[in-house]
Amino acid sequence: MGSSYSVSSNNRIFAFSSDMKPALVVEDGAEVVFETMDCFSNQIRTAEDRLENLNWAEVNPATGPVFVKGAKPGDALVVEILDIEVANQGVMVAGKELGPLGEKFDGFHTKIVKIKDGCAMFNDLELPIDPMIGVIGVAPKDGTINCGTPGPHGGNLDTKYIKKGAKVLLPVFVEGGLLALGDLHALMGDGEICGTGIEVAGKVTARVFVKKGMELRNPMVISGGSLFTLASGKTLDEAMKSAVNDMAEFVLRYANINLEELTMLFSIVGHTEISQVVDPLVTARFRIPLDILEKLRIPKDLF
Protein backbone atom coordinates (compact mmCIF):
# COMPACT_ATOMS: atom_id res chain seq x y z
CA MET A 1 0.00 0.00 0.00
CA GLY A 2 1.37 3.41 -1.00
CA SER A 3 1.42 6.60 1.01
CA SER A 4 -1.56 8.97 1.26
CA TYR A 5 -1.61 12.58 0.11
CA SER A 6 -4.12 15.37 -0.46
CA VAL A 7 -4.26 18.36 -2.77
CA SER A 8 -6.65 21.26 -2.21
CA SER A 9 -8.72 23.11 -4.79
CA ASN A 10 -6.41 26.10 -4.27
CA ASN A 11 -4.05 24.15 -6.52
CA ARG A 12 -6.03 24.25 -9.75
CA ILE A 13 -5.39 24.64 -13.43
CA PHE A 14 -7.57 25.84 -16.28
CA ALA A 15 -5.44 24.31 -19.04
CA PHE A 16 -3.20 21.27 -19.45
CA SER A 17 0.35 21.89 -20.69
CA SER A 18 3.77 20.27 -20.50
CA ASP A 19 5.24 23.20 -18.55
CA MET A 20 2.81 22.97 -15.60
CA LYS A 21 4.46 23.07 -12.19
CA PRO A 22 3.38 20.14 -9.99
CA ALA A 23 1.32 20.89 -6.91
CA LEU A 24 2.27 17.51 -5.47
CA VAL A 25 4.87 14.79 -6.11
CA VAL A 26 3.89 11.21 -5.23
CA GLU A 27 5.28 7.72 -5.70
CA ASP A 28 3.81 5.00 -7.89
CA GLY A 29 0.91 3.43 -5.97
CA ALA A 30 0.11 6.49 -3.85
CA GLU A 31 -3.39 7.39 -2.72
CA VAL A 32 -4.39 11.00 -3.34
CA VAL A 33 -7.44 12.97 -2.21
CA PHE A 34 -8.35 15.75 -4.67
CA GLU A 35 -10.55 18.58 -3.38
CA THR A 36 -12.45 20.01 -6.35
CA MET A 37 -14.55 23.04 -7.21
CA ASP A 38 -17.51 22.72 -9.56
CA CYS A 39 -17.08 23.57 -13.23
CA PHE A 40 -17.97 27.22 -12.58
CA SER A 41 -15.34 27.55 -9.82
CA ASN A 42 -18.20 27.74 -7.29
CA GLN A 43 -19.31 31.10 -8.74
CA ILE A 44 -23.00 30.10 -8.99
CA ARG A 45 -24.58 29.68 -5.56
CA THR A 46 -28.19 30.76 -6.21
CA ALA A 47 -30.63 30.74 -9.14
CA GLU A 48 -30.15 34.52 -9.36
CA ASP A 49 -26.43 34.18 -10.17
CA ARG A 50 -26.32 34.80 -13.90
CA LEU A 51 -24.15 32.95 -16.37
CA GLU A 52 -23.51 36.24 -18.15
CA ASN A 53 -21.74 37.56 -15.04
CA LEU A 54 -19.27 34.70 -14.65
CA ASN A 55 -15.53 35.12 -14.80
CA TRP A 56 -15.10 32.83 -17.82
CA ALA A 57 -11.34 32.66 -17.27
CA GLU A 58 -12.12 30.47 -14.25
CA VAL A 59 -14.35 27.82 -15.80
CA ASN A 60 -13.62 24.08 -15.72
CA PRO A 61 -10.90 24.06 -13.05
CA ALA A 62 -9.01 20.82 -12.46
CA THR A 63 -7.19 20.17 -9.18
CA GLY A 64 -3.49 19.40 -9.48
CA PRO A 65 -1.28 18.70 -11.24
CA VAL A 66 0.24 15.67 -9.54
CA PHE A 67 3.66 14.38 -10.60
CA VAL A 68 3.83 10.58 -10.33
CA LYS A 69 7.36 9.25 -9.90
CA GLY A 70 8.38 6.71 -12.52
CA ALA A 71 5.87 7.80 -15.16
CA LYS A 72 7.66 8.32 -18.47
CA PRO A 73 6.53 8.97 -22.05
CA GLY A 74 5.34 5.69 -23.53
CA ASP A 75 3.85 4.49 -20.22
CA ALA A 76 0.23 4.59 -19.08
CA LEU A 77 -0.93 6.27 -15.90
CA VAL A 78 -3.69 4.29 -14.18
CA VAL A 79 -6.03 6.28 -11.94
CA GLU A 80 -8.19 4.03 -9.77
CA ILE A 81 -11.22 5.93 -8.45
CA LEU A 82 -11.71 4.79 -4.86
CA ASP A 83 -14.41 7.25 -3.81
CA ILE A 84 -16.26 10.40 -4.88
CA GLU A 85 -17.93 12.68 -2.34
CA VAL A 86 -20.17 15.51 -3.51
CA ALA A 87 -21.49 18.70 -1.88
CA ASN A 88 -25.10 19.13 -0.80
CA GLN A 89 -26.09 21.20 -3.80
CA GLY A 90 -25.23 21.41 -7.47
CA VAL A 91 -26.02 23.70 -10.37
CA MET A 92 -27.36 23.22 -13.88
CA VAL A 93 -27.56 25.64 -16.78
CA ALA A 94 -29.55 25.58 -20.02
CA GLY A 95 -29.48 28.26 -22.66
CA LYS A 96 -28.45 29.79 -25.91
CA GLU A 97 -26.03 27.71 -27.98
CA LEU A 98 -25.67 25.08 -25.24
CA GLY A 99 -26.20 21.61 -26.67
CA PRO A 100 -28.59 20.28 -29.33
CA LEU A 101 -31.53 22.36 -28.02
CA GLY A 102 -29.52 25.53 -27.55
CA GLU A 103 -30.93 27.22 -30.65
CA LYS A 104 -34.37 27.29 -28.99
CA PHE A 105 -33.21 29.66 -26.22
CA ASP A 106 -32.68 33.41 -26.26
CA GLY A 107 -30.88 33.56 -22.92
CA PHE A 108 -29.57 31.41 -20.08
CA HIS A 109 -31.39 29.67 -17.25
CA THR A 110 -29.80 28.58 -13.97
CA LYS A 111 -31.12 25.90 -11.62
CA ILE A 112 -29.85 24.99 -8.16
CA VAL A 113 -30.31 21.29 -7.40
CA LYS A 114 -30.25 20.21 -3.76
CA ILE A 115 -28.68 16.86 -2.91
CA LYS A 116 -29.99 14.95 0.08
CA ASP A 117 -29.74 11.34 1.25
CA GLY A 118 -28.10 10.24 -1.98
CA CYS A 119 -30.72 11.85 -4.23
CA ALA A 120 -30.84 14.95 -6.40
CA MET A 121 -34.05 16.94 -5.82
CA PHE A 122 -35.13 18.03 -9.32
CA ASN A 123 -38.54 19.67 -8.78
CA ASP A 124 -40.75 16.79 -7.59
CA LEU A 125 -38.30 14.13 -8.77
CA GLU A 126 -35.90 12.43 -6.38
CA LEU A 127 -33.14 11.11 -8.63
CA PRO A 128 -30.49 8.77 -7.19
CA ILE A 129 -27.11 10.36 -7.75
CA ASP A 130 -24.28 8.57 -9.56
CA PRO A 131 -21.22 10.80 -9.05
CA MET A 132 -18.64 10.95 -11.84
CA ILE A 133 -15.57 12.92 -12.93
CA GLY A 134 -15.95 15.16 -15.98
CA VAL A 135 -12.34 16.36 -16.36
CA ILE A 136 -9.38 14.05 -15.86
CA GLY A 137 -6.16 14.27 -17.77
CA VAL A 138 -2.41 14.64 -18.01
CA ALA A 139 -0.07 17.07 -19.71
CA PRO A 140 -0.11 16.82 -23.51
CA LYS A 141 3.13 16.37 -25.40
CA ASP A 142 3.00 19.84 -26.93
CA GLY A 143 1.04 23.04 -26.54
CA THR A 144 -1.69 24.06 -24.15
CA ILE A 145 -5.20 22.58 -24.07
CA ASN A 146 -7.89 24.23 -21.94
CA CYS A 147 -9.66 22.03 -19.42
CA GLY A 148 -12.94 22.29 -21.34
CA THR A 149 -11.54 20.40 -24.32
CA PRO A 150 -11.06 16.61 -24.51
CA GLY A 151 -8.29 14.85 -26.41
CA PRO A 152 -5.66 12.10 -26.27
CA HIS A 153 -4.45 13.56 -22.96
CA GLY A 154 -7.91 13.15 -21.43
CA GLY A 155 -9.36 16.48 -20.35
CA ASN A 156 -13.11 17.13 -20.49
CA LEU A 157 -14.14 13.57 -21.37
CA ASP A 158 -17.54 13.85 -19.63
CA THR A 159 -17.93 10.07 -19.53
CA LYS A 160 -20.39 8.81 -16.93
CA TYR A 161 -18.43 5.60 -16.30
CA ILE A 162 -15.51 7.55 -14.79
CA LYS A 163 -16.86 6.99 -11.30
CA LYS A 164 -16.20 5.09 -8.08
CA GLY A 165 -14.70 1.69 -8.86
CA ALA A 166 -13.42 2.71 -12.29
CA LYS A 167 -9.85 2.73 -13.53
CA VAL A 168 -8.85 5.42 -16.00
CA LEU A 169 -5.81 4.70 -18.18
CA LEU A 170 -4.14 7.80 -19.58
CA PRO A 171 -1.20 7.97 -21.99
CA VAL A 172 1.88 9.60 -20.48
CA PHE A 173 3.47 12.27 -22.67
CA VAL A 174 5.82 14.00 -20.20
CA GLU A 175 7.76 12.79 -17.18
CA GLY A 176 5.52 12.42 -14.14
CA GLY A 177 2.35 12.57 -16.24
CA LEU A 178 1.09 15.69 -14.40
CA LEU A 179 -2.39 14.44 -13.48
CA ALA A 180 -5.25 16.82 -12.72
CA LEU A 181 -8.98 16.24 -12.32
CA GLY A 182 -12.23 18.03 -11.51
CA ASP A 183 -15.63 18.97 -12.96
CA LEU A 184 -17.59 16.51 -10.82
CA HIS A 185 -21.19 15.70 -11.70
CA ALA A 186 -23.63 14.31 -9.16
CA LEU A 187 -25.57 12.93 -12.13
CA MET A 188 -25.21 13.12 -15.91
CA GLY A 189 -26.76 11.29 -18.84
CA ASP A 190 -24.96 10.25 -22.01
CA GLY A 191 -24.50 13.26 -24.27
CA GLU A 192 -24.75 15.90 -21.50
CA ILE A 193 -27.51 17.45 -23.61
CA CYS A 194 -27.86 20.87 -21.94
CA GLY A 195 -24.10 21.33 -21.63
CA THR A 196 -24.01 20.49 -17.93
CA GLY A 197 -24.75 17.63 -15.61
CA ILE A 198 -25.52 18.44 -12.00
CA GLU A 199 -22.28 20.38 -11.55
CA VAL A 200 -20.98 19.99 -8.03
CA ALA A 201 -17.95 20.53 -5.81
CA GLY A 202 -16.54 17.57 -3.92
CA LYS A 203 -13.64 15.26 -3.18
CA VAL A 204 -12.13 12.40 -5.17
CA THR A 205 -9.98 9.72 -3.57
CA ALA A 206 -7.82 7.96 -6.14
CA ARG A 207 -4.84 5.63 -6.32
CA VAL A 208 -2.29 6.19 -9.08
CA PHE A 209 -0.20 3.50 -10.77
CA VAL A 210 2.29 3.46 -13.61
CA LYS A 211 1.96 0.78 -16.32
CA LYS A 212 5.42 0.65 -17.86
CA GLY A 213 5.53 0.39 -21.64
CA MET A 214 1.74 0.39 -22.07
CA GLU A 215 1.66 2.94 -24.84
CA LEU A 216 -1.82 4.31 -25.57
CA ARG A 217 -3.08 6.66 -28.25
CA ASN A 218 -6.16 7.77 -26.28
CA PRO A 219 -7.65 7.21 -22.81
CA MET A 220 -9.21 3.91 -21.78
CA VAL A 221 -11.59 3.20 -18.90
CA ILE A 222 -12.32 -0.01 -17.01
CA SER A 223 -15.70 0.26 -15.32
CA GLY A 224 -18.77 -1.84 -14.61
CA GLY A 225 -17.32 -5.04 -16.03
CA SER A 226 -16.32 -3.50 -19.38
CA LEU A 227 -13.32 -1.96 -21.09
CA PHE A 228 -13.97 1.32 -22.88
CA THR A 229 -11.81 3.08 -25.43
CA LEU A 230 -12.52 6.83 -25.52
CA ALA A 231 -11.80 9.16 -28.41
CA SER A 232 -12.73 12.73 -29.28
CA GLY A 233 -13.14 14.44 -32.63
CA LYS A 234 -14.90 17.17 -34.55
CA THR A 235 -17.76 14.77 -35.35
CA LEU A 236 -19.21 11.69 -33.68
CA ASP A 237 -18.27 9.65 -36.75
CA GLU A 238 -14.64 10.69 -36.37
CA ALA A 239 -14.62 10.02 -32.62
CA MET A 240 -16.38 6.66 -32.98
CA LYS A 241 -13.98 5.47 -35.69
CA SER A 242 -10.98 6.37 -33.52
CA ALA A 243 -12.43 4.60 -30.48
CA VAL A 244 -13.10 1.39 -32.44
CA ASN A 245 -9.65 1.47 -34.02
CA ASP A 246 -8.04 1.93 -30.61
CA MET A 247 -9.88 -1.10 -29.25
CA ALA A 248 -8.88 -3.17 -32.28
CA GLU A 249 -5.24 -2.18 -31.90
CA PHE A 250 -5.32 -3.06 -28.19
CA VAL A 251 -6.92 -6.49 -28.66
CA LEU A 252 -4.72 -7.43 -31.62
CA ARG A 253 -1.64 -6.54 -29.58
CA TYR A 254 -2.46 -9.03 -26.83
CA ALA A 255 -4.89 -11.66 -28.17
CA ASN A 256 -4.45 -14.50 -30.65
CA ILE A 257 -7.12 -13.41 -33.13
CA ASN A 258 -6.96 -12.01 -36.65
CA LEU A 259 -8.46 -8.74 -37.83
CA GLU A 260 -11.22 -10.41 -39.83
CA GLU A 261 -12.59 -12.38 -36.91
CA LEU A 262 -12.06 -9.53 -34.47
CA THR A 263 -14.15 -7.23 -36.68
CA MET A 264 -16.96 -9.80 -36.66
CA LEU A 265 -16.67 -10.20 -32.90
CA PHE A 266 -16.86 -6.44 -32.40
CA SER A 267 -20.07 -6.41 -34.42
CA ILE A 268 -21.82 -8.84 -32.06
CA VAL A 269 -20.43 -8.05 -28.59
CA GLY A 270 -19.09 -4.50 -28.95
CA HIS A 271 -21.10 -1.36 -28.21
CA THR A 272 -20.63 2.09 -29.69
CA GLU A 273 -21.74 4.77 -27.22
CA ILE A 274 -21.82 8.56 -26.85
CA SER A 275 -20.13 10.31 -23.93
CA GLN A 276 -20.76 13.98 -24.73
CA VAL A 277 -21.82 16.17 -27.66
CA VAL A 278 -21.35 19.65 -26.17
CA ASP A 279 -17.62 20.31 -25.80
CA PRO A 280 -15.35 21.85 -28.47
CA LEU A 281 -14.71 18.24 -29.56
CA VAL A 282 -17.31 15.48 -29.07
CA THR A 283 -16.42 12.22 -27.30
CA ALA A 284 -17.48 8.68 -28.19
CA ARG A 285 -16.58 5.37 -26.62
CA PHE A 286 -16.44 1.72 -27.66
CA ARG A 287 -17.20 -0.92 -25.05
CA ILE A 288 -16.26 -4.60 -24.79
CA PRO A 289 -17.20 -6.78 -21.78
CA LEU A 290 -14.18 -7.84 -19.74
CA ASP A 291 -15.27 -11.49 -19.74
CA ILE A 292 -14.95 -11.53 -23.54
CA LEU A 293 -11.42 -10.12 -23.32
CA GLU A 294 -10.51 -12.69 -20.67
CA LYS A 295 -11.74 -15.50 -22.93
CA LEU A 296 -9.45 -14.10 -25.61
CA ARG A 297 -6.67 -14.66 -23.04
CA ILE A 298 -5.68 -11.04 -22.74
CA PRO A 299 -3.50 -10.86 -19.60
CA LYS A 300 -5.57 -10.00 -16.53
CA ASP A 301 -2.81 -7.80 -15.12
CA LEU A 302 -3.63 -5.28 -17.84
CA PHE A 303 -6.89 -4.59 -16.03
N, C-alpha and C positions, 0 to 999 in steps of 0.2 A: 504494500500500500504506500502510495506517494504522500508527500507533505500536502498540507492544506493552506490555501491562500485566499485573499479576497481583494477585489478591486472595486472602488466606488464609482458612482456615476459622474463624479467630478473629473475622472479620467475618461474622456469621451472624444470620439473623432466624428467628423462629418464626411470624411472621404478616406478611402484606402489608398495608400501609396507605399512605395518601397523605402522611402526616407522617413517613415514614422518613427518616433522615439518610443520605445516600450515603456508602458506604465508599470509593468511587472515582468520579472524573469523567473521562470519556473522550470523544474526538471521534468523529463519524460515521465508520465504517470501521475502527475500532480493533480490535486483536486482544487478547483478555483470557483469561488462564488463571485458572480458578476452582479452588481447592483445596476439596474437600468432605468432610464427615463422612458416615457412613452415616445411615440414617433414625433410628437410636437414639442419635445423637450419640456413637457409638463406645463405648457403655456395655456392650455385650455382647461379651465377648472369648472366653468359653468356654461349653460346653454347660451348665455349672453356674450361669451367670449367669441369674437368674430374671427373667422379664418383670414379675412382681409387684413386684420391687424397683427398677424403673426410676424415674428422675425424669421423669415424664410431661410436665413443663413444657419438657423439652428433646428433644422428639420431632419429627422431620421438619424439621431445620434446612436452610435454604437460604443459600448464600454470596452476599454482596452487602450492600446493593443497589448497582448501578452506574448512575450518571446518564450518559445519552448526550446530548451536546450536539446541539441541533437537533430533538430529538424533542418534539413538541407534541401536545396532544389532537387527535384526528382523523387522526393519522398511524398508520403501522404500524411496529413495531420488528422487524427481521429479525435472527434469531440463527442464524448459520451454524455448525453443529457441525463443527469441523475435526478433533478427536480426543477420545477418551475413554480415560483410563488408569485401571485399577482395582487395588486392593490384592490381596495374595496370599491373603486369605480373606474370606469373607462370612458372613452369618448369615441364617437363616430361622426363622420362628416359625409354629406352627399351634396353634389352641386355641379355647377357648370364645368364641363369638360372633364369630369371625373368618371371614368369608366364608360361602359357601353350605353348607359342611359343619360350620360352627362349632357347631351345636346338638348335634353328636355327641360333643363333648368336655366334660369336667368341669374341666379345667385347661389349662395352657399347656405347650407343648413347644418347646424351642430346639435348633437344629441348626447347627453350624459347618460351613461348606463351604469346603474348601481350593480354591485356584485355582492351577493350574500349567500352563505351556506352552499357554496359551490355552484350557484346559478347566476346567470345574468338576467336582470329584470328589464325586459324590453316591453314597455307598456304592460299589458296583462299577461304576457308570456314569461314563464320562468324557464330559461334555456340553460341546460347543464353546460358549464364551461369546459373547454378542452384546450388549455393553454399551449401556445406554440411560440417559436422564435421566428420573426420575420427577416431580420438581418443577421447573417453570420458569415464571416469571411476572413480572408487573409490578405496580405499585401500582394498586389499584382506584380508581375515581372517588371513592367514599365509603366510610367505615367501615373495619373491620379484618377480614381473612379469614385464619384460621390456615393454615399451610402444608400441612396435611393435607387441605384442601378445595379442589376444583377449581371453576372458574367462568370467566366471560368474560375475566378477567385472566390466566388460565392456572392456576398453582398445581399441585396434585397430579394432573396429567393421566394419569400412569401409562400412557403410550402407547408401545409398544415400537418404533415407528418414529422416535422422537426419539433418534437415534443418530448416529454418525459419518456425515457426508455429507448429513445432513438440514438443512433450513432451517425454523425455527420463526417464524411470523409472529404477533405479539402486538399487540392493539390498545393504543394509548397513551392513557391517561386523564389523566395529570399530566405536567407538563414534565419532560423527562429520562427518562421511562418508569419508572426505578428497577427495573432488572432484577436478579433473584436466581434462583439455581438450585441444585439438590442432589438428594438421594435417588437416588443412582445404583444401578442394578441390573446385576449381571454377566449375568444372564439372567432373563427373565420371559415367561410366556405371556399371551395375551389373557385378560383377566378378572382376573388376579392372584388366583387362587381361594383361597389360604390367607391372603390379606391382605398377603403379602410376596412379592417376588421374592428373588433372592440379593442381599440388601442389603449394600452395599459402599462403603467410602470410596474416594476417587480424585481425579482431576484432569480437568477439562474445558477444552479450548482452543476458543474460539469467536471469531467475528468478528461485530461488530454494525453494522447498517446502519439508516438511517431511510428509509422509503418515505413521502414527503410526500403527504398527501391520500388515502392508501389506508385509508379508514375501514373497520374490521372490527367485527363484533358479538361474535365469538368467535375463538379461536385457529385458525390453519391451519398445516398442515405439508406441506412438499414433501420426499418421501423415496422412494427406490426406484422412481423413474419414475412416481410418482403424486402427485396433490394430495389432501390430506385436509382436510376440515372437521371440527373437534372441538367437541362440545357436551356439557354436563353438566346433569343434572336429577335429580329425585327418583326417576324411573323410567327404564328403558331406552327405553320408548316416547317419553317426553318428550324425552330426550336425542337419540334418533335423529331425531325430527321436526325438532328445531332444527338438527341437523347437515345434513340434506337441504335444509332451507329456506335455510340459509346458502350452500350450494353453488349452489342455484338463483339466489339473489340475485347472487352473484359472477359466474356465467356470463352471466346476462341483462344485467349491467352492461357487459360487454365484448364479447360475441359477438352476431352477427346471427342470432338464432334466437328463435322465439316460445315461450311457456310450454308450449303443447300439445306441440310437438315435443321440447322439452327434457325434459319429463316422460317421454315415451316413450324418449328416448335414455338417461336415467337408469336406466330399467327394464331396459335390455339391456347397458349397459357400466358402470353404477355398482355399488358394493358397500357394503352396510351392515355395519359391523363393531363389535365390542365392544372397548373399551380396558380398563376396569376396572369391577368390580361391588362393591367393598369399601369405598370411601370414603364420607364423609357424603353426597355426591352421586355418582351413577354417571356414567361417561363413555362416549359412543359416538362413532363417526366414520363419515364417508361418503367414499368413495374414487372418484376418476376418474383414469384413466391420462392422463399429460401429453400423449401423442401425440394423444389425442382432442381435448384442449383446443387444441392447436396447429392441428389441422385445422379447428377452429371459429374460427381466426384471432384467438385471444386473444393480446395482445402478449406476446412472449417475455420482455420485460424485467420482467414481473410475477413471473417465477419466478427 
